[in-house]
Every structure is written in C-alpha cells, then in structure tokens.
Amino acid sequence: AKIRIHEIAKELGYDSKEIIEKANELGLGIKTASNAVEPEIAAAIYEYIQTREIPEAFKKNIKTPTA
C-alpha cells in the first residue's frame, strides 16, 4: 500500500513541507502532503532524512551543477 507524505512527516516529527522539500531534493516531484509514494520510495525518504545522505538508487535522479 502506498504511503502518504503527511504520514511520513507525522511519523518522523517533521512538517509536511519539510518532507516535500526533501522528497523533491531526491527528484520525486511531490506537490502536496496528500501525495502517496510506494513503500520503497518512503523508505528512501526516511533514510535521506535520518542520514542526510542521498540513497544510492536516487543519485542518478539528482541534478548536479556542471561547470
């Protein structure tokens, strides 16, 4: 079953806006707290917030500045 962004926020003790920001840093394109994500994606969001490191599976989604 998919997990809503606001549920992740509540579980981690964060504001939904912060979770949306972090999810978008992973390239997910989340717009609202009622958006739902697959459990694997939710796990990656949890990991990113707790470790502050981008999960391997998402590194290819991240746009890095080029010189």
N, CA, C, O and CB atoms as a CASP TS submission, in Angstrom:
PFRMAT TS
TARGET T0000
AUTHOR 0000-0000-0000
METHOD Language model
MODEL 1
PARENT N/A
ATOM      1  N   ALA     1       0.840  -1.187   0.000  1.00  0.00           N
ATOM      2  CA  ALA     1       0.000   0.000   0.000  1.00  0.00           C
ATOM      3  C   ALA     1       0.883   1.247   0.000  1.00  0.00           C
ATOM      4  O   ALA     1       1.930   1.285   0.646  1.00  0.00           O
ATOM      5  CB  ALA     1      -0.955   0.000   1.222  1.00  0.00           C
ATOM      6  N   LYS     2       0.448   2.244  -0.722  1.00  0.00           N
ATOM      7  CA  LYS     2       1.215   3.489  -0.794  1.00  0.00           C
ATOM      8  C   LYS     2       1.123   4.259   0.518  1.00  0.00           C
ATOM      9  O   LYS     2       0.173   4.100   1.284  1.00  0.00           O
ATOM     10  CB  LYS     2       0.717   4.362  -1.956  1.00  0.00           C
ATOM     11  N   ILE     3       2.118   5.086   0.759  1.00  0.00           N
ATOM     12  CA  ILE     3       2.203   5.863   1.994  1.00  0.00           C
ATOM     13  C   ILE     3       2.133   7.344   1.643  1.00  0.00           C
ATOM     14  O   ILE     3       2.850   7.817   0.761  1.00  0.00           O
ATOM     15  CB  ILE     3       3.514   5.536   2.780  1.00  0.00           C
ATOM     16  N   ARG     4       1.274   8.063   2.333  1.00  0.00           N
ATOM     17  CA  ARG     4       1.129   9.496   2.063  1.00  0.00           C
ATOM     18  C   ARG     4       2.249  10.290   2.737  1.00  0.00           C
ATOM     19  O   ARG     4       2.752   9.923   3.799  1.00  0.00           O
ATOM     20  CB  ARG     4      -0.246   9.999   2.547  1.00  0.00           C
ATOM     21  N   ILE     5       2.612  11.375   2.088  1.00  0.00           N
ATOM     22  CA  ILE     5       3.695  12.226   2.584  1.00  0.00           C
ATOM     23  C   ILE     5       3.402  12.726   3.998  1.00  0.00           C
ATOM     24  O   ILE     5       4.299  12.763   4.841  1.00  0.00           O
ATOM     25  CB  ILE     5       3.912  13.417   1.641  1.00  0.00           C
ATOM     26  N   HIS     6       2.160  13.107   4.260  1.00  0.00           N
ATOM     27  CA  HIS     6       1.836  13.620   5.599  1.00  0.00           C
ATOM     28  C   HIS     6       2.000  12.541   6.667  1.00  0.00           C
ATOM     29  O   HIS     6       2.272  12.855   7.825  1.00  0.00           O
ATOM     30  CB  HIS     6       0.400  14.165   5.628  1.00  0.00           C
ATOM     31  N   GLU     7       1.836  11.257   6.284  1.00  0.00           N
ATOM     32  CA  GLU     7       2.047  10.165   7.244  1.00  0.00           C
ATOM     33  C   GLU     7       3.533  10.032   7.586  1.00  0.00           C
ATOM     34  O   GLU     7       3.897   9.789   8.737  1.00  0.00           O
ATOM     35  CB  GLU     7       1.505   8.827   6.676  1.00  0.00           C
ATOM     36  N   ILE     8       4.379  10.193   6.575  1.00  0.00           N
ATOM     37  CA  ILE     8       5.831  10.144   6.798  1.00  0.00           C
ATOM     38  C   ILE     8       6.229  11.293   7.724  1.00  0.00           C
ATOM     39  O   ILE     8       6.996  11.105   8.668  1.00  0.00           O
ATOM     40  CB  ILE     8       6.617  10.228   5.440  1.00  0.00           C
ATOM     41  N   ALA     9       5.700  12.478   7.443  1.00  0.00           N
ATOM     42  CA  ALA     9       6.017  13.660   8.252  1.00  0.00           C
ATOM     43  C   ALA     9       5.617  13.443   9.708  1.00  0.00           C
ATOM     44  O   ALA     9       6.388  13.733  10.623  1.00  0.00           O
ATOM     45  CB  ALA     9       5.308  14.904   7.689  1.00  0.00           C
ATOM     46  N   LYS    10       4.412  12.934   9.912  1.00  0.00           N
ATOM     47  CA  LYS    10       3.913  12.717  11.273  1.00  0.00           C
ATOM     48  C   LYS    10       4.793  11.705  12.009  1.00  0.00           C
ATOM     49  O   LYS    10       5.145  11.900  13.172  1.00  0.00           O
ATOM     50  CB  LYS    10       2.444  12.228  11.242  1.00  0.00           C
ATOM     51  N   GLU    11       5.140  10.629  11.314  1.00  0.00           N
ATOM     52  CA  GLU    11       5.955   9.585  11.928  1.00  0.00           C
ATOM     53  C   GLU    11       7.342  10.088  12.330  1.00  0.00           C
ATOM     54  O   GLU    11       7.878   9.698  13.367  1.00  0.00           O
ATOM     55  CB  GLU    11       6.091   8.415  10.978  1.00  0.00           C
ATOM     56  N   LEU    12       7.917  10.959  11.494  1.00  0.00           N
ATOM     57  CA  LEU    12       9.262  11.469  11.767  1.00  0.00           C
ATOM     58  C   LEU    12       9.264  12.734  12.625  1.00  0.00           C
ATOM     59  O   LEU    12      10.321  13.189  13.062  1.00  0.00           O
ATOM     60  CB  LEU    12       9.970  11.747  10.468  1.00  0.00           C
ATOM     61  N   GLY    13       8.082  13.298  12.865  1.00  0.00           N
ATOM     62  CA  GLY    13       8.003  14.513  13.667  1.00  0.00           C
ATOM     63  C   GLY    13       8.410  15.759  12.905  1.00  0.00           C
ATOM     64  O   GLY    13       8.914  16.718  13.490  1.00  0.00           O
ATOM     65  N   TYR    14       8.190  15.742  11.596  1.00  0.00           N
ATOM     66  CA  TYR    14       8.520  16.885  10.744  1.00  0.00           C
ATOM     67  C   TYR    14       7.245  17.504  10.203  1.00  0.00           C
ATOM     68  O   TYR    14       6.177  16.892  10.238  1.00  0.00           O
ATOM     69  CB  TYR    14       9.450  16.462   9.585  1.00  0.00           C
ATOM     70  N   ASP    15       7.370  18.723   9.703  1.00  0.00           N
ATOM     71  CA  ASP    15       6.289  19.375   8.995  1.00  0.00           C
ATOM     72  C   ASP    15       6.227  18.774   7.593  1.00  0.00           C
ATOM     73  O   ASP    15       7.262  18.442   7.014  1.00  0.00           O
ATOM     74  CB  ASP    15       6.489  20.927   8.950  1.00  0.00           C
ATOM     75  N   SER    16       5.025  18.632   7.045  1.00  0.00           N
ATOM     76  CA  SER    16       4.865  18.063   5.705  1.00  0.00           C
ATOM     77  C   SER    16       5.677  18.818   4.659  1.00  0.00           C
ATOM     78  O   SER    16       6.227  18.212   3.739  1.00  0.00           O
ATOM     79  CB  SER    16       3.398  18.063   5.310  1.00  0.00           C
ATOM     80  N   LYS    17       5.753  20.153   4.801  1.00  0.00           N
ATOM     81  CA  LYS    17       6.509  20.962   3.837  1.00  0.00           C
ATOM     82  C   LYS    17       7.973  20.545   3.799  1.00  0.00           C
ATOM     83  O   LYS    17       8.594  20.523   2.736  1.00  0.00           O
ATOM     84  CB  LYS    17       6.399  22.453   4.183  1.00  0.00           C
ATOM     85  N   GLU    18       8.523  20.213   4.974  1.00  0.00           N
ATOM     86  CA  GLU    18       9.925  19.781   5.035  1.00  0.00           C
ATOM     87  C   GLU    18      10.114  18.449   4.312  1.00  0.00           C
ATOM     88  O   GLU    18      11.113  18.245   3.622  1.00  0.00           O
ATOM     89  CB  GLU    18      10.388  19.658   6.501  1.00  0.00           C
ATOM     90  N   ILE    19       9.156  17.554   4.474  1.00  0.00           N
ATOM     91  CA  ILE    19       9.240  16.248   3.818  1.00  0.00           C
ATOM     92  C   ILE    19       9.120  16.422   2.306  1.00  0.00           C
ATOM     93  O   ILE    19       9.844  15.779   1.545  1.00  0.00           O
ATOM     94  CB  ILE    19       8.136  15.293   4.345  1.00  0.00           C
ATOM     95  N   ILE    20       8.211  17.286   1.874  1.00  0.00           N
ATOM     96  CA  ILE    20       8.054  17.558   0.440  1.00  0.00           C
ATOM     97  C   ILE    20       9.358  18.107  -0.125  1.00  0.00           C
ATOM     98  O   ILE    20       9.796  17.694  -1.199  1.00  0.00           O
ATOM     99  CB  ILE    20       6.889  18.557   0.188  1.00  0.00           C
ATOM    100  N   GLU    21       9.980  19.041   0.598  1.00  0.00           N
ATOM    101  CA  GLU    21      11.270  19.608   0.175  1.00  0.00           C
ATOM    102  C   GLU    21      12.321  18.522   0.000  1.00  0.00           C
ATOM    103  O   GLU    21      13.007  18.462  -1.020  1.00  0.00           O
ATOM    104  CB  GLU    21      11.760  20.645   1.193  1.00  0.00           C
ATOM    105  N   LYS    22      12.438  17.662   1.012  1.00  0.00           N
ATOM    106  CA  LYS    22      13.438  16.591   0.976  1.00  0.00           C
ATOM    107  C   LYS    22      13.142  15.611  -0.155  1.00  0.00           C
ATOM    108  O   LYS    22      14.056  15.165  -0.849  1.00  0.00           O
ATOM    109  CB  LYS    22      13.482  15.847   2.322  1.00  0.00           C
ATOM    110  N   ALA    23      11.873  15.279  -0.340  1.00  0.00           N
ATOM    111  CA  ALA    23      11.490  14.357  -1.412  1.00  0.00           C
ATOM    112  C   ALA    23      11.854  14.952  -2.767  1.00  0.00           C
ATOM    113  O   ALA    23      12.310  14.243  -3.664  1.00  0.00           O
ATOM    114  CB  ALA    23       9.976  14.043  -1.351  1.00  0.00           C
ATOM    115  N   ASN    24      11.651  16.246  -2.907  1.00  0.00           N
ATOM    116  CA  ASN    24      11.975  16.903  -4.170  1.00  0.00           C
ATOM    117  C   ASN    24      13.476  17.028  -4.383  1.00  0.00           C
ATOM    118  O   ASN    24      13.937  17.087  -5.523  1.00  0.00           O
ATOM    119  CB  ASN    24      11.337  18.273  -4.222  1.00  0.00           C
ATOM    120  N   GLU    25      14.247  17.069  -3.297  1.00  0.00           N
ATOM    121  CA  GLU    25      15.706  17.037  -3.425  1.00  0.00           C
ATOM    122  C   GLU    25      16.143  15.699  -4.018  1.00  0.00           C
ATOM    123  O   GLU    25      17.206  15.596  -4.631  1.00  0.00           O
ATOM    124  CB  GLU    25      16.389  17.272  -2.047  1.00  0.00           C
ATOM    125  N   LEU    26      15.308  14.674  -3.826  1.00  0.00           N
ATOM    126  CA  LEU    26      15.586  13.353  -4.392  1.00  0.00           C
ATOM    127  C   LEU    26      15.033  13.233  -5.812  1.00  0.00           C
ATOM    128  O   LEU    26      15.151  12.180  -6.440  1.00  0.00           O
ATOM    129  CB  LEU    26      14.990  12.255  -3.500  1.00  0.00           C
ATOM    130  N   GLY    27      14.432  14.305  -6.314  1.00  0.00           N
ATOM    131  CA  GLY    27      13.917  14.298  -7.679  1.00  0.00           C
ATOM    132  C   GLY    27      12.551  13.655  -7.820  1.00  0.00           C
ATOM    133  O   GLY    27      12.212  13.171  -8.899  1.00  0.00           O
ATOM    134  N   LEU    28      11.751  13.638  -6.751  1.00  0.00           N
ATOM    135  CA  LEU    28      10.471  12.933  -6.784  1.00  0.00           C
ATOM    136  C   LEU    28       9.298  13.752  -7.309  1.00  0.00           C
ATOM    137  O   LEU    28       8.289  13.170  -7.708  1.00  0.00           O
ATOM    138  CB  LEU    28      10.145  12.458  -5.425  1.00  0.00           C
ATOM    139  N   GLY    29       9.389  15.059  -7.324  1.00  0.00           N
ATOM    140  CA  GLY    29       8.299  15.878  -7.859  1.00  0.00           C
ATOM    141  C   GLY    29       7.022  15.829  -7.034  1.00  0.00           C
ATOM    142  O   GLY    29       5.926  15.831  -7.594  1.00  0.00           O
ATOM    143  N   ILE    30       7.146  15.785  -5.720  1.00  0.00           N
ATOM    144  CA  ILE    30       5.988  15.771  -4.824  1.00  0.00           C
ATOM    145  C   ILE    30       5.434  17.190  -4.719  1.00  0.00           C
ATOM    146  O   ILE    30       6.186  18.150  -4.550  1.00  0.00           O
ATOM    147  CB  ILE    30       6.371  15.214  -3.410  1.00  0.00           C
ATOM    148  N   LYS    31       4.106  17.310  -4.823  1.00  0.00           N
ATOM    149  CA  LYS    31       3.496  18.639  -4.777  1.00  0.00           C
ATOM    150  C   LYS    31       2.710  18.893  -3.489  1.00  0.00           C
ATOM    151  O   LYS    31       2.717  20.011  -2.973  1.00  0.00           O
ATOM    152  CB  LYS    31       2.585  18.820  -5.967  1.00  0.00           C
ATOM    153  N   THR    32       2.041  17.876  -2.971  1.00  0.00           N
ATOM    154  CA  THR    32       1.224  18.075  -1.766  1.00  0.00           C
ATOM    155  C   THR    32       1.458  16.966  -0.751  1.00  0.00           C
ATOM    156  O   THR    32       1.984  15.903  -1.082  1.00  0.00           O
ATOM    157  CB  THR    32      -0.264  18.140  -2.132  1.00  0.00           C
ATOM    158  N   ALA    33       1.060  17.228   0.490  1.00  0.00           N
ATOM    159  CA  ALA    33       1.230  16.259   1.574  1.00  0.00           C
ATOM    160  C   ALA    33       0.323  15.050   1.393  1.00  0.00           C
ATOM    161  O   ALA    33       0.536  14.012   2.020  1.00  0.00           O
ATOM    162  CB  ALA    33       0.950  16.918   2.918  1.00  0.00           C
ATOM    163  N   SER    34      -0.689  15.179   0.538  1.00  0.00           N
ATOM    164  CA  SER    34      -1.581  14.040   0.315  1.00  0.00           C
ATOM    165  C   SER    34      -1.073  13.131  -0.803  1.00  0.00           C
ATOM    166  O   SER    34      -1.662  12.079  -1.055  1.00  0.00           O
ATOM    167  CB  SER    34      -2.986  14.533  -0.017  1.00  0.00           C
ATOM    168  N   ASN    35       0.017  13.522  -1.479  1.00  0.00           N
ATOM    169  CA  ASN    35       0.619  12.636  -2.471  1.00  0.00           C
ATOM    170  C   ASN    35       1.058  11.360  -1.774  1.00  0.00           C
ATOM    171  O   ASN    35       1.513  11.389  -0.631  1.00  0.00           O
ATOM    172  CB  ASN    35       1.820  13.320  -3.190  1.00  0.00           C
ATOM    173  N   ALA    36       0.917  10.236  -2.476  1.00  0.00           N
ATOM    174  CA  ALA    36       1.313   8.950  -1.906  1.00  0.00           C
ATOM    175  C   ALA    36       2.483   8.389  -2.704  1.00  0.00           C
ATOM    176  O   ALA    36       2.587   8.600  -3.912  1.00  0.00           O
ATOM    177  CB  ALA    36       0.121   7.950  -1.897  1.00  0.00           C
ATOM    178  N   VAL    37       3.361   7.672  -2.009  1.00  0.00           N
ATOM    179  CA  VAL    37       4.525   7.061  -2.654  1.00  0.00           C
ATOM    180  C   VAL    37       4.579   5.578  -2.297  1.00  0.00           C
ATOM    181  O   VAL    37       4.014   5.137  -1.297  1.00  0.00           O
ATOM    182  CB  VAL    37       5.842   7.779  -2.227  1.00  0.00           C
ATOM    183  N   GLU    38       5.271   4.830  -3.139  1.00  0.00           N
ATOM    184  CA  GLU    38       5.464   3.404  -2.887  1.00  0.00           C
ATOM    185  C   GLU    38       6.302   3.229  -1.619  1.00  0.00           C
ATOM    186  O   GLU    38       7.071   4.120  -1.259  1.00  0.00           O
ATOM    187  CB  GLU    38       6.149   2.709  -4.105  1.00  0.00           C
ATOM    188  N   PRO    39       6.158   2.087  -0.941  1.00  0.00           N
ATOM    189  CA  PRO    39       6.933   1.845   0.287  1.00  0.00           C
ATOM    190  C   PRO    39       8.445   1.984   0.104  1.00  0.00           C
ATOM    191  O   PRO    39       9.131   2.460   1.008  1.00  0.00           O
ATOM    192  CB  PRO    39       6.629   0.466   0.807  1.00  0.00           C
ATOM    193  N   GLU    40       8.978   1.572  -1.067  1.00  0.00           N
ATOM    194  CA  GLU    40      10.422   1.692  -1.305  1.00  0.00           C
ATOM    195  C   GLU    40      10.843   3.159  -1.343  1.00  0.00           C
ATOM    196  O   GLU    40      11.907   3.525  -0.843  1.00  0.00           O
ATOM    197  CB  GLU    40      10.814   0.993  -2.627  1.00  0.00           C
ATOM    198  N   ILE    41       9.995   3.991  -1.939  1.00  0.00           N
ATOM    199  CA  ILE    41      10.281   5.422  -2.025  1.00  0.00           C
ATOM    200  C   ILE    41      10.207   6.035  -0.628  1.00  0.00           C
ATOM    201  O   ILE    41      11.053   6.845  -0.250  1.00  0.00           O
ATOM    202  CB  ILE    41       9.288   6.133  -2.992  1.00  0.00           C
ATOM    203  N   ALA    42       9.188   5.641   0.133  1.00  0.00           N
ATOM    204  CA  ALA    42       9.045   6.138   1.506  1.00  0.00           C
ATOM    205  C   ALA    42      10.280   5.769   2.319  1.00  0.00           C
ATOM    206  O   ALA    42      10.786   6.586   3.089  1.00  0.00           O
ATOM    207  CB  ALA    42       7.765   5.563   2.175  1.00  0.00           C
ATOM    208  N   ALA    43      10.765   4.542   2.149  1.00  0.00           N
ATOM    209  CA  ALA    43      11.961   4.094   2.877  1.00  0.00           C
ATOM    210  C   ALA    43      13.161   4.960   2.511  1.00  0.00           C
ATOM    211  O   ALA    43      13.974   5.298   3.371  1.00  0.00           O
ATOM    212  CB  ALA    43      12.265   2.607   2.573  1.00  0.00           C
ATOM    213  N   ALA    44      13.269   5.318   1.236  1.00  0.00           N
ATOM    214  CA  ALA    44      14.380   6.164   0.794  1.00  0.00           C
ATOM    215  C   ALA    44      14.270   7.562   1.403  1.00  0.00           C
ATOM    216  O   ALA    44      15.281   8.161   1.769  1.00  0.00           O
ATOM    217  CB  ALA    44      14.411   6.253  -0.746  1.00  0.00           C
ATOM    218  N   ILE    45      13.049   8.078   1.511  1.00  0.00           N
ATOM    219  CA  ILE    45      12.844   9.394   2.125  1.00  0.00           C
ATOM    220  C   ILE    45      13.248   9.341   3.600  1.00  0.00           C
ATOM    221  O   ILE    45      13.938  10.233   4.093  1.00  0.00           O
ATOM    222  CB  ILE    45      11.360   9.848   1.980  1.00  0.00           C
ATOM    223  N   TYR    46      12.810   8.281   4.303  1.00  0.00           N
ATOM    224  CA  TYR    46      13.195   8.108   5.713  1.00  0.00           C
ATOM    225  C   TYR    46      14.718   8.093   5.832  1.00  0.00           C
ATOM    226  O   TYR    46      15.296   8.781   6.674  1.00  0.00           O
ATOM    227  CB  TYR    46      12.591   6.794   6.299  1.00  0.00           C
ATOM    228  N   GLU    47      15.355   7.294   4.972  1.00  0.00           N
ATOM    229  CA  GLU    47      16.820   7.155   5.019  1.00  0.00           C
ATOM    230  C   GLU    47      17.500   8.505   4.788  1.00  0.00           C
ATOM    231  O   GLU    47      18.432   8.869   5.505  1.00  0.00           O
ATOM    232  CB  GLU    47      17.303   6.129   3.964  1.00  0.00           C
ATOM    233  N   TYR    48      17.029   9.236   3.789  1.00  0.00           N
ATOM    234  CA  TYR    48      17.626  10.522   3.450  1.00  0.00           C
ATOM    235  C   TYR    48      17.504  11.508   4.611  1.00  0.00           C
ATOM    236  O   TYR    48      18.457  12.219   4.930  1.00  0.00           O
ATOM    237  CB  TYR    48      16.966  11.100   2.194  1.00  0.00           C
ATOM    238  N   ILE    49      16.343  11.547   5.236  1.00  0.00           N
ATOM    239  CA  ILE    49      16.122  12.478   6.339  1.00  0.00           C
ATOM    240  C   ILE    49      16.955  12.090   7.554  1.00  0.00           C
ATOM    241  O   ILE    49      17.511  12.953   8.234  1.00  0.00           O
ATOM    242  CB  ILE    49      14.637  12.525   6.710  1.00  0.00           C
ATOM    243  N   GLN    50      17.041  10.794   7.826  1.00  0.00           N
ATOM    244  CA  GLN    50      17.760  10.353   9.017  1.00  0.00           C
ATOM    245  C   GLN    50      19.275  10.389   8.858  1.00  0.00           C
ATOM    246  O   GLN    50      19.985  10.673   9.823  1.00  0.00           O
ATOM    247  CB  GLN    50      17.333   8.964   9.375  1.00  0.00           C
ATOM    248  N   THR    51      19.784  10.106   7.658  1.00  0.00           N
ATOM    249  CA  THR    51      21.236  10.052   7.466  1.00  0.00           C
ATOM    250  C   THR    51      21.784  11.293   6.781  1.00  0.00           C
ATOM    251  O   THR    51      22.986  11.554   6.831  1.00  0.00           O
ATOM    252  CB  THR    51      21.604   8.832   6.661  1.00  0.00           C
ATOM    253  N   ARG    52      20.901  12.065   6.136  1.00  0.00           N
ATOM    254  CA  ARG    52      21.284  13.234   5.343  1.00  0.00           C
ATOM    255  C   ARG    52      22.161  12.852   4.146  1.00  0.00           C
ATOM    256  O   ARG    52      22.858  13.693   3.578  1.00  0.00           O
ATOM    257  CB  ARG    52      22.019  14.242   6.222  1.00  0.00           C
ATOM    258  N   GLU    53      22.113  11.578   3.779  1.00  0.00           N
ATOM    259  CA  GLU    53      22.849  11.110   2.602  1.00  0.00           C
ATOM    260  C   GLU    53      21.848  10.627   1.567  1.00  0.00           C
ATOM    261  O   GLU    53      20.867   9.959   1.896  1.00  0.00           O
ATOM    262  CB  GLU    53      23.858   9.975   2.973  1.00  0.00           C
ATOM    263  N   ILE    54      22.106  10.972   0.321  1.00  0.00           N
ATOM    264  CA  ILE    54      21.212  10.568  -0.753  1.00  0.00           C
ATOM    265  C   ILE    54      21.359   9.064  -0.975  1.00  0.00           C
ATOM    266  O   ILE    54      22.470   8.578  -1.192  1.00  0.00           O
ATOM    267  CB  ILE    54      21.513  11.361  -2.062  1.00  0.00           C
ATOM    268  N   PRO    55      20.241   8.315  -0.923  1.00  0.00           N
ATOM    269  CA  PRO    55      20.311   6.873  -1.168  1.00  0.00           C
ATOM    270  C   PRO    55      20.859   6.590  -2.568  1.00  0.00           C
ATOM    271  O   PRO    55      20.577   7.331  -3.509  1.00  0.00           O
ATOM    272  CB  PRO    55      18.918   6.229  -0.999  1.00  0.00           C
ATOM    273  N   GLU    56      21.635   5.526  -2.700  1.00  0.00           N
ATOM    274  CA  GLU    56      22.274   5.163  -3.977  1.00  0.00           C
ATOM    275  C   GLU    56      21.289   5.169  -5.141  1.00  0.00           C
ATOM    276  O   GLU    56      21.601   5.681  -6.217  1.00  0.00           O
ATOM    277  CB  GLU    56      22.919   3.787  -3.867  1.00  0.00           C
ATOM    278  N   ALA    57      20.109   4.606  -4.934  1.00  0.00           N
ATOM    279  CA  ALA    57      19.125   4.485  -6.009  1.00  0.00           C
ATOM    280  C   ALA    57      18.686   5.837  -6.562  1.00  0.00           C
ATOM    281  O   ALA    57      18.164   5.911  -7.674  1.00  0.00           O
ATOM    282  CB  ALA    57      17.918   3.728  -5.514  1.00  0.00           C
ATOM    283  N   PHE    58      18.893   6.902  -5.800  1.00  0.00           N
ATOM    284  CA  PHE    58      18.442   8.224  -6.226  1.00  0.00           C
ATOM    285  C   PHE    58      19.549   9.101  -6.773  1.00  0.00           C
ATOM    286  O   PHE    58      19.271  10.167  -7.322  1.00  0.00           O
ATOM    287  CB  PHE    58      17.791   8.919  -5.090  1.00  0.00           C
ATOM    288  N   LYS    59      20.778   8.685  -6.639  1.00  0.00           N
ATOM    289  CA  LYS    59      21.886   9.543  -7.073  1.00  0.00           C
ATOM    290  C   LYS    59      21.794   9.904  -8.545  1.00  0.00           C
ATOM    291  O   LYS    59      22.226  10.987  -8.940  1.00  0.00           O
ATOM    292  CB  LYS    59      23.209   8.861  -6.804  1.00  0.00           C
ATOM    293  N   LYS    60      21.238   9.018  -9.367  1.00  0.00           N
ATOM    294  CA  LYS    60      21.112   9.318 -10.796  1.00  0.00           C
ATOM    295  C   LYS    60      20.012  10.343 -11.076  1.00  0.00           C
ATOM    296  O   LYS    60      20.011  10.968 -12.136  1.00  0.00           O
ATOM    297  CB  LYS    60      20.831   8.039 -11.573  1.00  0.00           C
ATOM    298  N   ASN    61      19.074  10.523 -10.137  1.00  0.00           N
ATOM    299  CA  ASN    61      17.977  11.485 -10.306  1.00  0.00           C
ATOM    300  C   ASN    61      18.374  12.908  -9.948  1.00  0.00           C
ATOM    301  O   ASN    61      17.704  13.866 -10.333  1.00  0.00           O
ATOM    302  CB  ASN    61      16.799  11.072  -9.463  1.00  0.00           C
ATOM    303  N   ILE    62      19.463  13.038  -9.211  1.00  0.00           N
ATOM    304  CA  ILE    62      19.863  14.336  -8.693  1.00  0.00           C
ATOM    305  C   ILE    62      20.597  15.129  -9.768  1.00  0.00           C
ATOM    306  O   ILE    62      21.523  14.637 -10.413  1.00  0.00           O
ATOM    307  CB  ILE    62      20.747  14.171  -7.447  1.00  0.00           C
ATOM    308  N   LYS    63      20.159  16.361  -9.937  1.00  0.00           N
ATOM    309  CA  LYS    63      20.820  17.237 -10.904  1.00  0.00           C
ATOM    310  C   LYS    63      21.967  17.937 -10.191  1.00  0.00           C
ATOM    311  O   LYS    63      21.750  18.710  -9.257  1.00  0.00           O
ATOM    312  CB  LYS    63      19.816  18.276 -11.523  1.00  0.00           C
ATOM    313  N   THR    64      23.174  17.666 -10.632  1.00  0.00           N
ATOM    314  CA  THR    64      24.327  18.320 -10.020  1.00  0.00           C
ATOM    315  C   THR    64      24.783  19.447 -10.932  1.00  0.00           C
ATOM    316  O   THR    64      24.761  19.306 -12.154  1.00  0.00           O
ATOM    317  CB  THR    64      25.485  17.307  -9.762  1.00  0.00           C
ATOM    318  N   PRO    65      25.193  20.553 -10.350  1.00  0.00           N
ATOM    319  CA  PRO    65      25.642  21.681 -11.172  1.00  0.00           C
ATOM    320  C   PRO    65      26.886  21.309 -11.982  1.00  0.00           C
ATOM    321  O   PRO    65      27.802  20.657 -11.479  1.00  0.00           O
ATOM    322  CB  PRO    65      25.935  22.906 -10.287  1.00  0.00           C
ATOM    323  N   THR    66      26.897  21.732 -13.225  1.00  0.00           N
ATOM    324  CA  THR    66      28.065  21.466 -14.064  1.00  0.00           C
ATOM    325  C   THR    66      28.765  22.773 -14.368  1.00  0.00           C
ATOM    326  O   THR    66      28.127  23.814 -14.523  1.00  0.00           O
ATOM    327  CB  THR    66      27.663  20.743 -15.375  1.00  0.00           C
ATOM    328  N   ALA    67      30.064  22.711 -14.450  1.00  0.00           N
ATOM    329  CA  ALA    67      30.853  23.929 -14.680  1.00  0.00           C
ATOM    330  C   ALA    67      30.881  24.286 -16.149  1.00  0.00           C
ATOM    331  O   ALA    67      31.497  25.281 -16.531  1.00  0.00           O
ATOM    332  CB  ALA    67      32.282  23.756 -14.162  1.00  0.00           C
TER
END
